[in-house]
């Protein structure tokens, strides 16, 4: 009997231990560390902008001058190779037509008081922002318009029919503020034109050059519309790609 009672008490004790709850710690009062990144975590000794100025630029605001003097610079596409010689008449005429179109688009804004092309002798072979700003300062310009054009052709020949010639053009552009070094506007526009040789054109090469120019001029016209919207809205960071 005593052995039975002892065994019963032992079993009751084991059961009581198994069902007891272990108290849990309450961590709700422990504060969560703020992991928001507010400055660069990279060590760049070659950086030309201090961490303090980076914060000022990102947190600051920008406003264009009411009247704008604009200097225009053309850059060759990065990594591109010229397929035309500098004394190629057609190439020179095309480049002049593109520049004239940019000037025409800029002068449609009442805020633009002057537009001048920066001579090549003031621009290094691979100019940086510092070179562009210094050249613009010498010309007393408020903004530097820097553009680059890349275009190509695709021809599709059909039996017993005129070949269809398709031209692609991509124009990139930035506006660099001379006083602040900021780029308040940038854009890239791509257009294509499909056409055939006209009766007045002597050969397919002449037709191809015309179609290629048309594609480029369409990109410049589209960029002009964007710039006019930017000048009217006067907002920082307006950027569009088409």
C-alpha positions as CSV (number, residue, x, y, z in Angstrom):
1,X,0.0,0.0,0.0
2,X,2.8,2.4,0.9
3,X,4.6,1.6,-2.3
4,X,1.4,2.3,-4.3
5,X,0.9,5.6,-2.5
6,X,4.6,6.6,-3.1
7,X,4.3,5.8,-6.9
8,X,1.1,7.8,-7.1
9,X,2.7,10.8,-5.5
10,X,5.7,10.5,-7.8
11,X,3.6,10.5,-11.0
12,X,1.5,13.5,-9.8
13,X,4.7,15.5,-9.2
14,X,6.1,14.7,-12.7
15,X,2.7,15.7,-14.3
16,X,2.7,19.0,-12.4
17,X,6.2,19.8,-13.6
18,X,5.3,19.1,-17.2
19,X,2.3,21.4,-17.3
20,X,3.9,24.4,-15.6
21,X,4.5,27.5,-17.7
22,X,7.9,29.0,-18.2
23,X,7.8,32.8,-17.8
24,X,8.8,34.7,-21.0
25,X,10.8,37.9,-21.2
26,X,9.0,41.0,-22.5
27,X,11.1,42.8,-25.1
28,X,8.5,45.3,-26.2
29,X,10.1,48.1,-24.3
30,X,13.5,47.7,-26.1
31,X,13.9,50.6,-28.7
32,X,14.5,49.6,-32.4
33,X,17.7,51.1,-33.8
34,X,17.2,53.7,-36.7
35,X,18.8,52.2,-39.8
36,X,18.0,55.1,-42.2
37,X,21.0,56.0,-44.4
38,X,21.5,59.7,-44.6
39,X,25.0,59.9,-45.9
40,X,27.5,57.9,-48.1
41,X,29.0,54.8,-46.5
42,X,31.6,54.6,-49.2
43,X,35.1,56.0,-48.7
44,X,36.0,57.8,-52.0
45,X,39.2,59.9,-51.6
46,X,38.9,61.1,-55.3
47,X,35.4,62.6,-54.8
48,X,35.1,66.2,-55.8
49,X,32.0,66.8,-53.7
50,X,32.1,66.6,-49.9
51,X,29.6,64.7,-47.9
52,X,28.3,67.9,-46.4
53,X,27.7,69.5,-49.8
54,X,26.0,66.3,-51.2
55,X,23.5,66.6,-48.4
56,X,23.0,70.3,-49.1
57,X,22.4,69.6,-52.8
58,X,19.9,66.8,-52.3
59,X,18.0,68.7,-49.6
60,X,18.1,72.1,-51.4
61,X,16.0,73.7,-54.1
62,X,16.9,75.1,-57.5
63,X,15.5,78.0,-59.6
64,X,16.4,79.0,-63.1
65,X,17.2,82.7,-63.8
66,X,14.3,84.5,-65.4
67,X,16.3,85.4,-68.5
68,X,18.6,82.8,-70.0
69,X,21.8,83.0,-72.1
70,X,22.5,79.5,-73.5
71,X,25.7,78.2,-75.0
72,X,25.4,75.1,-77.2
73,X,27.9,72.3,-77.4
74,X,27.8,69.2,-79.6
75,X,29.5,66.0,-78.4
76,X,30.2,62.9,-80.5
77,X,28.5,59.7,-79.2
78,X,30.5,57.9,-76.5
79,X,32.5,55.1,-78.1
80,X,31.3,56.0,-81.5
81,X,33.4,56.4,-84.6
82,X,33.0,59.0,-87.3
83,X,32.0,57.6,-90.6
84,X,32.4,60.9,-92.3
85,X,35.5,63.0,-92.8
86,X,35.6,66.6,-91.5
87,X,35.6,67.9,-95.0
88,X,32.5,65.9,-96.1
89,X,30.1,68.5,-97.5
90,X,27.0,66.5,-96.6
91,X,28.2,65.8,-93.1
92,X,28.9,69.4,-92.4
93,X,25.6,70.5,-93.8
94,X,23.7,68.0,-91.6
95,X,25.5,69.1,-88.5
96,X,24.7,72.7,-89.2
97,X,21.1,71.8,-89.8
98,X,20.9,70.1,-86.4
99,X,22.5,73.0,-84.7
100,X,20.1,75.4,-86.4
101,X,17.1,73.3,-85.3
102,X,18.3,73.4,-81.6
103,X,18.7,77.2,-81.9
104,X,15.2,77.5,-83.4
105,X,13.6,75.5,-80.7
106,X,15.4,77.5,-77.9
107,X,14.4,80.9,-79.3
108,X,10.8,79.9,-79.1
109,X,10.9,80.4,-75.4
110,X,10.5,84.0,-74.2
111,X,13.0,83.4,-71.3
112,X,15.9,82.7,-73.8
113,X,17.6,86.0,-74.6
114,X,20.6,84.6,-76.5
115,X,21.8,81.3,-78.0
116,X,25.5,80.9,-79.1
117,X,27.4,77.9,-80.3
118,X,30.7,77.2,-78.4
119,X,33.6,77.0,-80.8
120,X,35.5,73.7,-80.9
121,X,38.7,75.5,-79.9
122,X,37.2,76.2,-76.5
123,X,36.3,72.5,-75.9
124,X,38.7,69.7,-75.1
125,X,38.6,66.4,-77.0
126,X,36.9,64.7,-74.0
127,X,35.4,67.6,-72.1
128,X,34.2,67.2,-68.5
129,X,31.8,69.4,-66.6
130,X,34.6,71.7,-65.4
131,X,35.7,72.4,-69.0
132,X,32.1,73.0,-70.1
133,X,31.5,75.5,-67.3
134,X,34.7,77.4,-67.9
135,X,33.9,77.7,-71.6
136,X,30.4,78.9,-70.8
137,X,31.8,81.5,-68.3
138,X,34.0,83.0,-71.0
139,X,30.9,83.4,-73.2
140,X,28.8,84.8,-70.3
141,X,26.2,82.0,-70.6
142,X,23.8,80.9,-67.8
143,X,23.3,77.4,-69.2
144,X,25.2,75.0,-71.4
145,X,23.2,72.8,-73.7
146,X,25.1,69.7,-74.4
147,X,23.8,67.3,-77.0
148,X,24.9,64.1,-78.7
149,X,23.3,62.4,-81.8
150,X,23.6,58.8,-82.9
151,X,21.8,57.6,-86.0
152,X,21.9,54.6,-88.4
153,X,20.2,53.2,-91.4
154,X,18.4,50.0,-92.3
155,X,17.4,49.2,-95.9
156,X,15.0,46.5,-97.0
157,X,15.1,45.6,-100.7
158,X,12.1,44.2,-102.5
159,X,12.1,42.6,-106.0
160,X,10.8,44.9,-108.7
161,X,10.2,47.7,-106.2
162,X,11.9,50.6,-104.7
163,X,13.9,49.7,-101.6
164,X,12.4,50.9,-98.3
165,X,15.0,52.8,-96.2
166,X,14.5,53.1,-92.5
167,X,16.6,55.5,-90.4
168,X,16.9,55.4,-86.6
169,X,18.1,58.4,-84.6
170,X,18.7,58.9,-80.9
171,X,19.5,62.3,-79.4
172,X,20.6,62.9,-75.9
173,X,20.7,66.3,-74.2
174,X,21.5,67.9,-70.8
175,X,21.3,71.4,-69.6
176,X,24.1,72.4,-67.3
177,X,23.7,75.3,-65.0
178,X,26.9,77.3,-65.0
179,X,26.5,78.9,-61.6
180,X,25.7,75.8,-59.6
181,X,27.1,73.0,-61.7
182,X,23.7,71.2,-61.5
183,X,22.0,69.5,-64.3
184,X,18.3,70.6,-63.9
185,X,17.2,69.0,-67.2
186,X,18.1,65.9,-69.2
187,X,16.4,63.8,-71.8
188,X,16.9,61.2,-74.5
189,X,14.6,60.8,-77.5
190,X,14.6,58.1,-80.2
191,X,12.7,58.3,-83.5
192,X,12.7,56.3,-86.8
193,X,11.6,57.3,-90.3
194,X,10.6,54.8,-93.1
195,X,10.6,56.2,-96.6
196,X,11.7,55.5,-100.2
197,X,13.9,57.3,-102.7
198,X,12.1,60.2,-104.4
199,X,12.2,61.1,-108.1
200,X,14.5,64.1,-107.5
201,X,17.2,62.0,-105.7
202,X,20.0,60.7,-107.9
203,X,20.6,57.4,-105.9
204,X,19.8,55.5,-102.8
205,X,22.7,57.1,-100.9
206,X,21.2,60.5,-101.3
207,X,17.8,59.2,-100.3
208,X,19.3,57.5,-97.2
209,X,21.0,60.8,-96.1
210,X,17.8,62.7,-96.4
211,X,15.8,60.1,-94.4
212,X,18.5,60.0,-91.7
213,X,18.4,63.8,-91.4
214,X,14.6,63.6,-91.1
215,X,14.9,61.1,-88.2
216,X,17.4,63.3,-86.4
217,X,15.4,66.5,-86.9
218,X,12.3,64.8,-85.4
219,X,14.2,64.0,-82.2
220,X,15.4,67.6,-81.9
221,X,11.9,68.9,-82.4
222,X,10.6,66.6,-79.7
223,X,13.4,67.7,-77.3
224,X,12.5,71.3,-78.1
225,X,9.0,70.7,-76.9
226,X,10.3,69.1,-73.7
227,X,12.6,72.1,-73.0
228,X,9.8,74.6,-73.5
229,X,7.8,72.7,-71.0
230,X,10.7,72.7,-68.6
231,X,11.3,76.5,-69.0
232,X,7.6,77.1,-68.4
233,X,7.4,74.8,-65.4
234,X,10.8,75.6,-64.0
235,X,11.1,72.4,-62.0
236,X,14.3,70.6,-61.0
237,X,15.0,67.2,-62.4
238,X,12.5,67.2,-65.3
239,X,13.7,64.2,-67.3
240,X,12.0,62.2,-70.0
241,X,12.9,59.4,-72.4
242,X,11.0,58.6,-75.5
